[in-house]
Amino acid sequence: MIDLEVAKRHYSKGCYTCVLVKGEQTYVSDKSGILPLLVFAKSGVFEGFSAADKIVGKAAALMYAYLGVSRVYAEVMSRTAIDVFTAHGIEFEYDTLTDMIINRRGDGACPMEEAVANTDDCNEAVTLIEDKLKSLSGAK
């Protein structure tokens, strides 16, 4: 639990959007959305780490499960994220619980949430998220 408190402390400074902590190891990102988790996924497994994040929906929860994280704190968390964490034995805390993570325009569901809506498989989720990001950026 100490790692989660350290992650929350780093996160609360306002410089980072995502913080992962395990003992003396700390990884941070100032990137928005799901990007930090994709970068972390490419750099290795974070078994037993604790995380602090701004917004965690189902897409981010599946990424945290993929990474092997043990505990997650989020300012905002969706009910579907809680379902994922419960299924994977990941402890969680949040400030605000919501039914849906909305897109940046505020007029509908987050595209990452839409991308993973029909899966509970962490490996498939990574591919679906990467594909969605590519399509949003116009990359082929």
GILINUR-V301561 format. One record per residue. N is the residue number from 1. SS is DSSP state (a for helix, b for strand, c for the rest). Layout:
n->N ss->SS
n->N ss->SS
This chain:
n->1 ss->c
n->2 ss->a
n->3 ss->a
n->4 ss->a
n->5 ss->a
n->6 ss->a
n->7 ss->a
n->8 ss->a
n->9 ss->a
n->10 ss->a
n->11 ss->a
n->12 ss->a
n->13 ss->c
n->14 ss->c
n->15 ss->c
n->16 ss->c
n->17 ss->c
n->18 ss->b
n->19 ss->b
n->20 ss->b
n->21 ss->b
n->22 ss->b
n->23 ss->c
n->24 ss->c
n->25 ss->b
n->26 ss->b
n->27 ss->b
n->28 ss->b
n->29 ss->b
n->30 ss->c
n->31 ss->c
n->32 ss->c
n->33 ss->c
n->34 ss->c
n->35 ss->a
n->36 ss->a
n->37 ss->a
n->38 ss->a
n->39 ss->a
n->40 ss->a
n->41 ss->a
n->42 ss->a
n->43 ss->a
n->44 ss->c
n->45 ss->c
n->46 ss->c
n->47 ss->c
n->48 ss->c
n->49 ss->c
n->50 ss->b
n->51 ss->b
n->52 ss->b
n->53 ss->b
n->54 ss->b
n->55 ss->b
n->56 ss->b
n->57 ss->c
n->58 ss->a
n->59 ss->a
n->60 ss->a
n->61 ss->a
n->62 ss->a
n->63 ss->a
n->64 ss->a
n->65 ss->a
n->66 ss->a
n->67 ss->a
n->68 ss->c
n->69 ss->c
n->70 ss->c
n->71 ss->b
n->72 ss->b
n->73 ss->b
n->74 ss->b
n->75 ss->b
n->76 ss->b
n->77 ss->b
n->78 ss->b
n->79 ss->a
n->80 ss->a
n->81 ss->a
n->82 ss->a
n->83 ss->a
n->84 ss->a
n->85 ss->a
n->86 ss->a
n->87 ss->a
n->88 ss->a
n->89 ss->c
n->90 ss->c
n->91 ss->b
n->92 ss->b
n->93 ss->b
n->94 ss->b
n->95 ss->b
n->96 ss->b
n->97 ss->b
n->98 ss->b
n->99 ss->c
n->100 ss->c
n->101 ss->c
n->102 ss->b
n->103 ss->c
n->104 ss->c
n->105 ss->c
n->106 ss->c
n->107 ss->c
n->108 ss->c
n->109 ss->b
n->110 ss->c
n->111 ss->a
n->112 ss->a
n->113 ss->a
n->114 ss->a
n->115 ss->a
n->116 ss->a
n->117 ss->c
n->118 ss->c
n->119 ss->c
n->120 ss->c
n->121 ss->c
n->122 ss->a
n->123 ss->a
n->124 ss->a
n->125 ss->a
n->126 ss->a
n->127 ss->a
n->128 ss->a
n->129 ss->a
n->130 ss->a
n->131 ss->a
n->132 ss->a
n->133 ss->a
n->134 ss->a
n->135 ss->a
n->136 ss->a
n->137 ss->a
n->138 ss->c
n->139 ss->c
n->140 ss->c
